[in-house]
């Protein structure tokens, strides 16, 4: 093996390790803050409402990503024209699928004891990623 091949392999390993640790915390915080400022995505959490945004899962520790995927998918279904919700959903889905964000536990199932409205759900996302950002 020559020196150029060895340096290529080392560089590739370095890129993979950096990519494996990539957790777009600031991006998620920015998107979430934008959604919290957007009054058009807010709706009340009513268990009996059929056409509301419905109640969104407030995750238990260790199940954040799975619940964020589920919740943003519900939001996307009710706000299909909002590109920020779509981007947030696909970001969470990629993080969960690829096990990229090592700072979050990766439970594949969304487990929660409570549900909340859109604002409560988004604030949960925000505080979770603000804690990671510290």
C-alpha positions as CSV (number, residue, x, y, z in Angstrom):
1,X,0.0,0.0,0.0
2,X,1.5,3.3,-1.0
3,X,1.4,6.6,1.0
4,X,-1.3,8.2,-1.2
5,X,-3.6,5.2,-0.6
6,X,-3.0,5.3,3.1
7,X,-3.7,9.1,3.3
8,X,-6.9,8.6,1.3
9,X,-8.1,5.9,3.7
10,X,-7.3,8.0,6.7
11,X,-9.1,11.0,5.2
12,X,-12.1,8.9,4.4
13,X,-12.2,7.6,8.0
14,X,-12.0,11.1,9.3
15,X,-14.9,12.3,7.1
16,X,-17.0,9.4,8.2
17,X,-16.3,10.0,11.9
18,X,-17.2,13.7,11.5
19,X,-20.4,12.9,9.6
20,X,-21.4,10.3,12.3
21,X,-21.2,13.0,14.9
22,X,-23.1,15.6,12.8
23,X,-26.1,16.6,14.8
24,X,-27.7,19.7,13.3
25,X,-28.6,21.2,16.7
26,X,-28.5,24.9,15.7
27,X,-30.5,24.2,12.5
28,X,-33.2,22.3,14.5
29,X,-33.4,25.1,17.1
30,X,-33.7,27.7,14.3
31,X,-36.5,25.8,12.6
32,X,-38.3,25.2,15.8
33,X,-38.1,28.9,16.9
34,X,-39.5,29.8,13.5
35,X,-42.4,27.5,13.9
36,X,-43.1,28.8,17.4
37,X,-43.3,32.3,16.0
38,X,-45.7,31.1,13.2
39,X,-49.2,31.3,14.6
40,X,-50.7,29.4,11.6
41,X,-49.3,26.1,12.9
42,X,-50.8,26.4,16.4
43,X,-54.0,24.6,17.3
44,X,-55.6,23.4,20.5
45,X,-55.1,19.9,21.8
46,X,-58.6,18.4,22.0
47,X,-58.8,14.6,22.3
48,X,-62.2,14.7,20.6
49,X,-61.4,17.0,17.7
50,X,-61.3,15.2,14.4
51,X,-59.8,17.8,12.2
52,X,-57.5,19.6,14.6
53,X,-53.7,19.1,14.5
54,X,-54.5,16.5,17.1
55,X,-52.5,16.1,20.3
56,X,-48.8,15.5,19.8
57,X,-46.6,13.2,21.8
58,X,-44.5,14.7,24.6
59,X,-41.7,12.1,24.7
60,X,-40.2,10.2,27.6
61,X,-36.5,10.4,28.0
62,X,-34.7,8.2,25.5
63,X,-37.6,8.3,23.0
64,X,-37.2,11.9,21.8
65,X,-36.3,11.3,18.2
66,X,-39.0,8.7,17.6
67,X,-41.6,11.0,19.1
68,X,-40.3,14.0,17.2
69,X,-40.6,12.0,14.0
70,X,-44.2,11.0,14.8
71,X,-45.2,14.5,15.9
72,X,-43.7,16.4,13.0
73,X,-45.3,13.9,10.6
74,X,-48.7,14.7,12.1
75,X,-47.9,18.4,11.8
76,X,-46.8,17.9,8.2
77,X,-50.1,16.1,7.4
78,X,-52.1,19.0,8.7
79,X,-49.8,21.8,7.4
80,X,-48.5,20.3,4.1
81,X,-47.7,23.7,2.6
82,X,-45.2,24.5,5.4
83,X,-41.7,23.8,4.2
84,X,-40.2,24.3,7.7
85,X,-42.3,21.5,9.1
86,X,-41.3,19.2,6.2
87,X,-37.6,20.0,6.7
88,X,-37.8,19.3,10.4
89,X,-39.6,16.0,9.8
90,X,-37.0,14.8,7.3
91,X,-34.2,15.9,9.6
92,X,-35.5,13.9,12.5
93,X,-36.2,10.9,10.3
94,X,-32.6,11.0,9.0
95,X,-31.2,11.3,12.5
96,X,-33.3,8.4,13.7
97,X,-32.6,6.2,10.6
98,X,-28.9,6.8,10.5
99,X,-28.3,7.0,14.3
100,X,-26.3,10.1,13.6
101,X,-26.9,12.3,16.6
102,X,-25.0,10.4,19.3
103,X,-26.1,12.8,22.1
104,X,-29.7,11.6,21.9
105,X,-30.8,8.1,22.9
106,X,-32.3,6.2,20.1
107,X,-35.5,4.4,21.1
108,X,-37.2,3.2,17.9
109,X,-40.7,3.5,19.4
110,X,-42.3,6.8,20.5
111,X,-43.1,6.4,24.2
112,X,-44.9,9.1,26.0
113,X,-47.2,9.6,29.0
114,X,-48.7,12.9,27.9
115,X,-49.7,14.7,24.8
116,X,-49.7,18.4,24.2
117,X,-50.7,21.0,21.7
118,X,-48.4,22.2,18.9
119,X,-46.7,24.9,21.1
120,X,-46.0,22.4,23.9
121,X,-44.6,19.9,21.4
122,X,-42.3,22.5,19.7
123,X,-41.1,23.7,23.1
124,X,-40.1,20.2,24.0
125,X,-38.1,20.0,20.8
126,X,-36.5,23.3,21.5
127,X,-35.5,22.5,25.1
128,X,-34.2,19.1,24.1
129,X,-31.9,20.6,21.5
130,X,-30.9,23.6,23.6
131,X,-29.7,21.1,26.3
132,X,-27.6,19.4,23.7
133,X,-26.2,22.7,22.5
134,X,-24.8,23.6,26.0
